[in-house]
Amino acid sequence: MKARLVWLVLCAIWGSTWLFIKLGLEDLPPITFAGIRFVIACAILFPLIRARAIPMPADGGDWWLLVTTGVLSFTLNYGLVFWGEQYISSGLAALLQSTLPAFGLVFAHFHLPGERMTWSKIFGVVLGVFGVGVVFSNQLAIAGGKALAGSVALVLSAMFAAYSNVLVKRHGRKLEPAVLAGGQMFFGLIPLLLIGIPLEGNPLNYRWTPIAVLSLLYLAVVGSVIAFVLYYWLVHNMDVTKTMLISLVTPVVAVLLGMMVLGEELSWRTVAGGLMIMVGVRFVTRIS
């Protein structure tokens, strides 16, 4: 019962982060916004690691894994997420990122001998690809190149995050979850700030409205620190396949919040493509 409650809480948190990203982007530039989010998260997470006396990696290979996956899952993934969501709705952004398990299936087939493709999973990937194509046709039709570019950015972000997850599963089993998350955030935020600040200006000169501050704190504390702690607890108390199904629920939460709070509208293409993506992901993540 406790695991189910945590599962539902995570669905709500990760479904709501898309709304807060969208709200924050009204006042803050995307790349530095993402970087500052993880600065705050690290400032909370590393003292927790120290307080619990969790050992840091001693092997050089583990540090390189943190650097590589940090760039993939935080610099590239979140950089593209924050940039792309400037041009598309929060619900659509969450929907396109839900293609992550499908990318993970392909990468796992080549890197993880125990997770080979099956016909059911291949069908799910193909269905998801067709769903993305339906959504893309809608974006090009209603908003032109910027919306299409934003959609492509979200799909690429899912690809980078999936590859990072597969690398962690293959090489990072001995790393403590909190160290893994904190190390990835730290190495991922550095390029975000090195790229963002020269392009977007001094953060002290940004429009720090109450909504911008609230969005940043929510994403850093709730969407990063609390969510990761809950997720890693859930991994140890629930079947991995069931935890992956969170990716099916978060787009629904994001779409509903976007409609209620931001007045975002859905076209039939977005609905149809979204259903194809989520059904495809369900085929990918179900137990063979």
C-alpha positions as CSV (number, residue, x, y, z in Angstrom):
1,M,0.0,0.0,0.0
2,K,2.8,2.4,0.9
3,A,4.6,1.7,-2.4
4,R,1.4,2.4,-4.4
5,L,1.0,5.7,-2.6
6,V,4.6,6.7,-3.4
7,W,4.0,5.7,-7.0
8,L,0.9,8.0,-7.2
9,V,2.9,10.8,-5.6
10,L,5.6,10.5,-8.1
11,C,3.1,10.5,-11.0
12,A,1.7,13.8,-9.5
13,I,5.1,15.4,-9.0
14,W,6.6,14.5,-12.4
15,G,3.3,15.3,-14.1
16,S,3.3,18.8,-12.5
17,T,6.9,19.7,-13.2
18,W,6.0,20.5,-16.9
19,L,3.6,23.1,-15.7
20,F,6.2,24.8,-13.5
21,I,8.8,24.7,-16.3
22,K,6.3,26.5,-18.5
23,L,5.5,29.1,-15.8
24,G,9.1,29.7,-15.1
25,L,9.9,30.2,-18.8
26,E,7.6,33.2,-18.9
27,D,10.3,35.2,-17.0
28,L,13.5,33.1,-17.1
29,P,15.8,32.1,-20.0
30,P,15.7,28.3,-20.5
31,I,19.4,27.1,-20.3
32,T,20.4,29.1,-17.2
33,F,16.9,28.3,-15.6
34,A,17.7,24.6,-15.9
35,G,21.2,25.1,-14.6
36,I,20.1,27.1,-11.5
37,R,17.5,24.4,-10.8
38,F,20.2,21.8,-10.3
39,V,22.5,24.2,-8.4
40,I,19.8,24.4,-5.7
41,A,19.1,20.7,-5.9
42,C,22.8,19.9,-5.4
43,A,23.0,22.4,-2.5
44,I,20.3,20.3,-0.8
45,L,21.4,16.8,-1.9
46,F,25.1,16.9,-1.1
47,P,24.7,17.9,2.6
48,L,22.2,15.0,2.9
49,I,24.8,12.7,1.4
50,R,27.4,13.9,3.9
51,A,25.0,13.7,6.8
52,R,24.2,10.0,6.0
53,A,28.0,9.3,5.5
54,I,27.3,7.8,2.0
55,P,30.7,7.0,0.4
56,M,31.7,8.8,-2.8
57,P,33.1,6.8,-5.7
58,A,36.7,5.7,-5.4
59,D,37.2,4.4,-8.9
60,G,38.1,6.7,-11.8
61,G,35.7,4.8,-14.1
62,D,32.8,5.6,-11.8
63,W,33.6,9.3,-12.0
64,W,33.7,9.2,-15.8
65,L,30.4,7.5,-15.7
66,L,29.0,10.4,-13.6
67,V,30.5,12.9,-16.0
68,T,29.2,11.2,-19.1
69,T,25.7,10.4,-17.9
70,G,25.5,13.9,-16.2
71,V,26.0,15.5,-19.6
72,L,23.6,13.2,-21.3
73,S,20.8,13.2,-18.7
74,F,21.1,16.7,-17.3
75,T,22.9,19.0,-19.8
76,L,21.4,17.6,-23.0
77,N,18.2,16.2,-21.7
78,Y,17.1,19.1,-19.5
79,G,18.7,21.7,-21.7
80,L,16.6,20.5,-24.6
81,V,13.5,20.1,-22.4
82,F,13.6,23.7,-21.1
83,W,14.5,25.1,-24.6
84,G,11.9,23.1,-26.4
85,E,9.0,23.9,-24.0
86,Q,9.3,27.6,-25.0
87,Y,7.6,26.7,-28.2
88,I,5.1,23.9,-27.4
89,S,2.6,23.3,-24.6
90,S,3.6,21.7,-21.3
91,G,1.3,18.7,-22.0
92,L,2.8,18.0,-25.4
93,A,6.3,18.3,-24.0
94,A,5.5,15.6,-21.4
95,L,3.9,13.5,-24.1
96,L,6.9,13.5,-26.4
97,Q,9.3,12.8,-23.5
98,S,7.3,9.7,-22.7
99,T,9.1,8.1,-25.7
100,L,12.0,7.5,-23.4
101,P,11.3,3.8,-22.7
102,A,11.1,3.1,-26.4
103,F,14.6,4.6,-27.0
104,G,15.7,2.7,-23.9
105,L,14.6,-0.6,-25.5
106,V,16.7,0.0,-28.5
107,F,19.8,1.0,-26.6
108,A,19.4,-1.8,-24.0
109,H,19.3,-4.4,-26.8
110,F,22.9,-3.5,-27.8
111,H,24.3,-2.8,-24.3
112,L,22.4,-5.1,-21.9
113,P,22.4,-8.8,-22.9
114,G,19.5,-9.6,-20.6
115,E,17.2,-7.1,-22.1
116,R,16.8,-8.1,-25.8
117,M,14.0,-6.9,-28.1
118,T,10.8,-9.0,-28.4
119,W,8.2,-8.7,-31.1
120,S,5.8,-7.1,-28.6
121,K,8.4,-4.4,-27.7
122,I,9.2,-3.8,-31.4
123,F,5.5,-3.3,-32.1
124,G,5.4,-0.8,-29.2
125,V,8.4,1.1,-30.6
126,V,6.9,1.3,-34.1
127,L,3.5,2.4,-32.8
128,G,5.2,5.1,-30.7
129,V,7.2,6.3,-33.7
130,F,4.0,6.6,-35.7
131,G,2.4,8.5,-32.8
132,V,5.3,11.0,-32.7
133,G,4.8,11.5,-36.5
134,V,1.1,12.3,-36.0
135,V,2.0,14.8,-33.3
136,F,4.7,16.4,-35.5
137,S,2.3,16.8,-38.4
138,N,0.1,18.8,-36.0
139,Q,2.8,21.0,-34.8
140,L,4.0,21.9,-38.3
141,A,0.4,22.6,-39.3
142,I,-0.6,24.9,-36.4
143,A,2.5,26.7,-35.4
144,G,5.2,26.3,-38.0
145,G,8.9,25.8,-37.6
146,K,9.4,26.8,-34.0
147,A,6.9,24.4,-32.6
148,L,8.3,21.6,-34.8
149,A,11.8,22.4,-33.5
150,G,10.5,22.4,-30.0
151,S,8.9,19.0,-30.6
152,V,12.1,17.6,-32.1
153,A,14.1,18.9,-29.1
154,L,11.8,17.0,-26.7
155,V,12.2,13.7,-28.6
156,L,16.0,14.2,-28.7
157,S,16.0,14.9,-24.9
158,A,14.2,11.5,-24.4
159,M,16.9,9.8,-26.5
160,F,19.8,11.2,-24.5
161,A,18.1,10.4,-21.2
162,A,17.4,6.8,-22.3
163,Y,21.0,6.3,-23.3
164,S,22.2,7.7,-20.0
165,N,19.8,5.3,-18.1
166,V,21.2,2.3,-20.0
167,L,24.8,3.3,-19.3
168,V,24.0,3.6,-15.6
169,K,22.3,0.2,-15.5
170,R,25.3,-1.4,-17.2
171,H,28.2,0.3,-15.4
172,G,26.7,2.0,-12.3
173,R,25.2,-0.8,-10.2
174,K,27.6,-0.3,-7.3
175,L,27.0,3.5,-7.0
176,E,24.7,4.7,-4.3
177,P,21.5,6.2,-5.7
178,A,21.9,9.6,-4.0
179,V,25.6,9.8,-5.1
180,L,24.5,8.9,-8.6
181,A,21.8,11.5,-8.8
182,G,23.9,14.2,-7.1
183,G,27.0,13.5,-9.2
184,Q,25.0,13.6,-12.5
185,M,23.3,16.9,-11.5
186,F,26.7,18.5,-10.6
187,F,28.5,17.5,-13.8
188,G,25.4,18.3,-15.9
189,L,24.8,21.8,-14.5
190,I,28.3,23.0,-15.3
191,P,27.8,23.1,-19.1
192,L,24.3,24.5,-18.7
193,L,25.7,27.5,-16.8
194,L,28.8,27.8,-19.0
195,I,26.5,28.0,-22.1
196,G,23.6,29.7,-20.6
197,I,25.1,32.7,-18.8
198,P,27.2,34.0,-21.7
199,L,24.2,33.6,-24.0
200,E,21.4,34.7,-21.7
201,G,23.1,37.2,-19.4
202,N,23.7,37.7,-15.7
203,P,21.2,35.8,-13.6
204,L,21.0,38.7,-11.2
205,N,19.4,40.8,-14.0
206,Y,16.6,38.3,-14.8
207,R,13.0,39.0,-14.0
208,W,12.7,37.3,-10.7
209,T,9.0,37.5,-10.3
210,P,7.2,35.5,-7.5
211,I,6.0,33.0,-10.1
212,A,9.6,32.5,-11.4
213,V,11.0,32.0,-7.9
214,L,8.2,29.6,-7.0
215,S,8.7,27.6,-10.2
216,L,12.4,27.3,-9.6
217,L,12.1,26.2,-6.0
218,Y,9.4,23.7,-6.8
219,L,11.4,22.2,-9.6
220,A,14.6,22.1,-7.5
221,V,13.2,20.8,-4.2
222,V,10.1,18.8,-5.1
223,G,10.8,17.9,-8.7
224,S,14.5,17.0,-8.2
225,V,15.5,16.2,-4.6
226,I,12.2,14.8,-3.2
227,A,11.3,13.0,-6.4
228,F,14.6,11.3,-6.7
229,V,14.6,10.2,-3.1
230,L,11.1,8.8,-3.5
231,Y,11.9,7.2,-6.9
232,Y,15.0,5.3,-5.6
233,W,13.0,4.1,-2.6
234,L,10.3,2.9,-5.0
235,V,12.8,1.0,-7.1
236,H,13.7,-1.1,-4.1
237,N,10.1,-1.7,-3.1
238,M,8.3,-2.3,-6.4
239,D,8.8,-4.2,-9.6
240,V,11.0,-2.1,-12.1
241,T,8.4,-2.6,-14.8
242,K,5.7,-1.0,-12.7
243,T,7.9,2.0,-11.9
244,M,8.4,2.5,-15.6
245,L,4.7,2.9,-16.1
246,I,4.9,6.3,-14.4
247,S,5.9,7.5,-17.8
248,L,2.4,6.6,-19.0
249,V,0.7,8.7,-16.3
250,T,2.8,11.8,-16.2
251,P,1.7,13.1,-19.7
252,V,-2.0,12.7,-18.6
253,V,-1.3,14.8,-15.5
254,A,0.7,17.4,-17.5
255,V,-2.0,17.7,-20.1
256,L,-4.8,18.2,-17.5
257,L,-2.8,20.8,-15.6
258,G,-1.9,22.6,-18.7
259,M,-5.6,22.8,-19.7
260,M,-6.7,23.9,-16.3
261,V,-4.0,26.4,-15.4
262,L,-2.7,27.6,-18.7
263,G,-5.7,27.1,-20.9
264,E,-3.8,24.9,-23.3
265,E,-5.8,23.3,-26.1
266,L,-5.6,19.9,-27.6
267,S,-6.1,19.0,-31.3
268,W,-7.3,15.6,-32.4
269,R,-3.8,14.9,-33.8
270,T,-2.2,15.5,-30.5
271,V,-4.7,13.3,-28.8
272,A,-4.5,10.5,-31.4
273,G,-0.7,10.7,-31.5
274,G,-0.4,10.8,-27.7
275,L,-2.6,7.7,-27.4
276,M,-0.4,5.9,-29.9
277,I,2.8,6.9,-28.0
278,M,1.4,5.8,-24.6
279,V,0.0,2.5,-25.9
280,G,3.4,1.9,-27.6
281,V,5.3,2.6,-24.4
282,R,2.9,0.1,-22.6
283,F,3.9,-2.6,-25.0
284,V,7.6,-1.8,-24.5
285,T,7.4,-1.9,-20.7
286,R,5.1,-4.8,-20.1
287,I,6.6,-8.1,-18.9
288,S,7.2,-10.5,-21.7
